Amino acid sequence: MLKLISTILSRYLLFYCFLSFISMIRIVSANLNGIRSATKKGFLQWLAKSEADFVCLQEIKAQANDLGEEFTKPGNYQGYFHFAQKKGYSGTGIYTRHQPDEIFTGFGAAEFDNEGRYTALRFGNRWIISAYFPSGSASEDRQASKFRFLDVFLPFLVQLKKSGCEIVLCGDINIAHHEIDLKNWKGNVKNSGFLPAERAWLTHLFTNEGFTDVYRLLEPTATDTCYTWWSQRGQAYANNVGWRIDYQIATDTLAKTAITQKVYKEERFSDHAPLIIDYDFSL
């Protein structure tokens, strides 16, 4: 009898572990600073062994005719892309091993849809989104464009959630939220990426609209290990003078299923490091 009970319990535990395994979803956010450049540095080889369900790409800097099947269908992955009209600029995409119910490129704002800043996949009521927020560091005009993006993207995202969707938004947000999210915060309080209005936008999203900064949920006090971007000037990477500007932002329900995080630094594919988060939910 004891042997029978032991056998049943063992099978139950194996079944439970199997269910837990298949419900785990691994999501990666990666700004590539050029998909072809990143591929020359080993990105697609890394993708093949990443065990990711979704790899959300930003700044792919390519057009449709630039990408052969080695880019659009690498291994077991299918790529979906939103290309900018301007060659060699911006662009987003998602690699996945799962067949989506719907594919969306653009979110209805012509200025930013022309720049290829939004790719989304829907699975029932669950959405996986890759977004590339504008940078305002180049000029006052680009900063104004960044604020326009924030103004139109917030109500779009909020309405999507209110329609009953559960969301994981991955992206290069180009905003460091808190002082612990960048090395030299005192020297950047008047610079794009750490402006009070930009930071307030994130605070509002997390405080009032039912979204969570998933990395900070898992690592509320991490400092030097949290950075995902380093300037290519000087010795920023060597000295770890970085910023945390790459995020996974999820509706509160999905955020609570997050298990582990990793900022991947073993290889460098661009000036950004991929952010990997495992979740315990199923599609």
N, C-alpha and C positions, 0 to 999 in steps of 0.2 A: 504493500500500500504506500509506504513512504517513497519507494522508488518511483511509483506511478505519479505521485504528487510532485516529486522532484522533476520528473520528465515534463509534466504539464506546465509547471512553473518555468522551466527552462525554455520551452517552446513559446510560452506567453511573453517572456522577456525578449526573446529573439524577434518575435512578431512586433512587439512594442518598439524595439530599436529600429526595426525595418521601417515602420511607419514614421518614426521620428526622422530617419534618414531621408525618406522621400519627401518629407514636408519642408526640409531645410532649403532655403533659397539663398544663393550667394550672389550678391550684387556688387559690381565694381563701378566706380566712377573714375574716368581717366581723361584728362586733357592731354592730347597727344602732340600739340604744337606741330601738326602735320602728320597725317596717317602714313604717308610714304616714308617720311623721315624716321618715324617711330619704328616702322617695319624694318628698316635697315639696321636698327639698334636691337632687334630681336623681339619686337612686341608680339607679332603673330605666333612665334614659337612659344612665348610665355602664355599667350591666350590658350593655346592647345592644351597646356598642362594646368591651367588655372582652376579648373572645376567650377567655373562661374556659370550661373544660369543667365545672367545679364551683364554685359559690359557696356556701360553708357559712355559714349565718346563725345568729347568737345574739341573744337578747333581742329577739325580734320583737314582743312585747307586743301580741298580737292573738288573736282567736278565729276559728274557721273562717268564721263568718257575717260577719266584718269584711272578708274578702278576696274581692273579685270576680276575674274572669278576668284583669284587668290585673295582678293580683298573683300569681295561681296559674299563669298561662301567659303570661308576658311575652315577646313575640317568639318566638325559637326555643327558649326554655327552658320546662321543666316544673318546677314547684315541689312539693316534698314537705315537710310541716310536722308538727311535734309541738307542740300547743298546751297551755299550762298551763290547769288548771281555773280558777284565779283570773284574772279579767279584767284585762287591761292589765299582765300580769306575765310575765316570763321567756319561754320558748318558743324553739324552734330550727327550722331548716329547711335545705333544700339545693335550689338551682337547678342544673339540669343539662340538657345537650343530648343525653344518652345514656340509653337505656332500661335500667334496672336489672333484674337477675334477681329481686331481692327488695328490699322496703322495710321498714325497722324503725323503730318509734317507741317509745322506752322500752327500758330494759335490764334490767327485772325487779326494780327496787327501787321499791316503790310510792310512798314518800315523795318521790322525785325524779322518777319518771315522772309523778306528778300535777302537777309543775311544768314539764313539757315540756322536759326538759334533754337529750334525746338523740334525734337522727335519724340513720339510717344507710342507705346504699345498698350492695347487694352486686352485684358483677360477677364471676362465677366465684369465685375465691378472693381477690379484691381488694375491700376495703371502704373506702368513703369515709364518714367519721363527722363530724357536727357536734355538739359538746357544749358546754354552758354550765355551768361549775362554779359553785357558790354563792359569793357574797361573804360574808365574815364581818365586814365593817366596821361593820354597823349595830348589832350587839348581841352579847352573849355567847351568846345562844341561836342566832343566825345563824352564829357561829363554830363552835359545837358541831355545827350542821347541816352545815357545810362539812367538818368532820372526819369526820362519818358518811359523807358522799358519798365522800371520798377512800378510806375504809375499804372501801366496797362496790364502788367503781368499779375499783380496782386489780385485784382478783382476776378481775373480769369481763373486763377488757381483756387480762390475761395469759392467761386461758383461751382467749379468742378467738384470740390469736396461736398458742397451743399447738395449736389445732385445725387449723392449717395455713393460716390467713388472713394475707394481707399487708394492712397497714392504713395509711391516712393519717387521723389524727385531727386535726381542726381545732377550735379552740375558744378562747373566752375562759376561760382557766384560772384567772384571778384570783390568780396567784402569780408574783412576780418571782423568778427562780431564783438569780441571782448579784448581787453588788454592782454590776456594770456594767449591770444590767438596770433600774435606776431611778436617778433623779437624786440624790435625797436619801436614800441608803440608811442613813446613820448615824442619821437621825431616825426611821427606820421599822422598826428591828430588833425592836420590841415590838408592831408593828401588823400587823393582818390583811393578808395578801398578801405579807408578808416574814418571817413567823414561822419559826423554825428547823425546826419539825416539818413545815410546808408545803413548805419548800425541800428538806428531806430526802426527802419523798415523790417529788419530781421527780428528785432524784439517784438514788434507788433505781430508778425507772423507766428512767432512761437508763443506769445502770451495771450493773444486774442482770437486766433483763427484756427486753433486745434491742430497745429503742426508742431513737430519736434525735431530738433537738431540731434540726429541719432548718434553721431559720434560723441557729443557732449553728454548724452544720456548714459553712454557706456563709460566715458572717460571725463568726468566733470571737472577734474583739476589738472589734467595733463598740460604741460607747457611745451618744452623743447621737442618732445616726441610727436606733437600734433601737427607740425607744419607739413604742408603739401605743395608749396611753391617757393622757389628761391630765385631771386634775380640772377640773370646771367652776367651781371656786372661784378667785377672784382672777385672775391673769394666767398660769396654769399653761401654757396652750398657747402664748401669745405668748412666754413665757420658756423654752419647751421643758422644763418641769419634768414629765417624764413617767415612765411605767412600761412595761416590756415584759411584758404579761400575755396577749397573744394569740399563739397558737402554731400551728404545724403539726408534729405529732409523728408520726413514721412508723416502721414496723418497719425494722430496719437495712437490709434488702435494698432497699426502695423509697427510703429516705432517700439511699442512695448514687447514685440516679439524678437527684437534684435538680441543676438547672443554674443557675438564677438566682433571685434574690429581689428583692422591692420592697415597701417600706412606702409605700402610696399616700397622699400628702398634698396632691396638687394640688387636690382638692376635699374638703370636710368634710361627711360625711353624719351623723355622730354624734360622741360624745366619744371614739370609737375610730377608728383608721385601718385600712383593709383591709390584710391581709398577703397578698401574691401570690407564689406559688412555681411555677416551671415544672419539670416532671419529664420525664425521657426514659424513659417506659414506656408500654405500651399496655394497654387494658382487655381 
